[in-house]
């Protein structure tokens, strides 16, 4: 039996490495292998390349390169941003029930260390009611944490309004931009973001590298998670992952040039997929369909177990939750927060496209999913 070509529609979990990114990284595995913090000529050459990657990353989000701290990814960035503020006198954190587990679990940790955390509800469409946010901020509130784009539904929050409410009450704002970077324009100044987390592998860069933006204007004093050397202004000790950093910078450079064009094309394919699958009786989209990222649709197929459908699809890669908890018997905390029943949440599938997705792949996916759901329901 011939092997079917893989159709990858789980790009919110990770994306394919762009060949241009790989090309930029390869020399730093072989010929250009010196330590970036060494004082000799070879080390200084590497340091210059790292600084250029910081500039490329900064340009992507509208910041300065001095405000970029390289990390192992968004999860570390989020941990550094939240735990690093533990030296402050204020002990109240506000976030949203639909945030990624990297935020929620870190907030749980902070609760065990004497912090109070308020978990705001989202409406049934996934949008945060900003009036509720305003009501729960107190003089003890240290930081508000809200993601731009939800990793499961693609819903986009009104970040400028949220940060404005926080700043009006002298509260910091942290934004998890992991699913937004490379899919939409981001400007930390216009959006009023004080701290921002991102991962390279979500926008065609390598795994194991990310960044934390720390606003210089906000004069934030973070405690490091790691003690050791004095790398990265003593905020993140350890030998730099130079090939990964170069890859992040190149992915950022490409995103600056190509995001707008890719966005329109991907949205058309997403809408084609969604319209085709909504012809299946009873199916519906989870989350707001107007304010969402271009590549994501989360569809409920009532009466169909998502795990069974994922396995039956074989060469078509989709998911039933975040990449941290996919293929699980537990319903998505995001969909539960939107008011879905356990049954409906466990019948939902996330489809997330990339710039490599083709029209032919979308057509085949519609046909295969439609046929398989009919078979699963008949059984």
Protein Blocks (a to p, Z undefined) as FASTA:
>chain_A
ZZdddddfbfkmpccddfklmmmmmmmmmmmmccfkbcbfklmmmmmmmmmmmmmmmmmn
opafklpccdfbjklmmmmmmmmmmmpmbfcdcddfkbcfklmmmmmmmmmnopacdddd
ddfkopacfklmmmmpcfkbfbdcddfbdfklopacdfklmmmmmmmnopacdddfklmg
opaccdfklnopabdcddfklnopaehiacddddfklopacddfbgcdfeehhlagcjdd
fklmmmmmmmmmmmmmmmmmmmmmmmmmmmmmmmmmmmpghiacedjfklccfkbccddd
ehiafklmmmmnomaccdfbdfklgoifbdcfklmmnopafklmmmcccddddfkbcfkl
mmmmmmmmmmmmmmmmmZZ
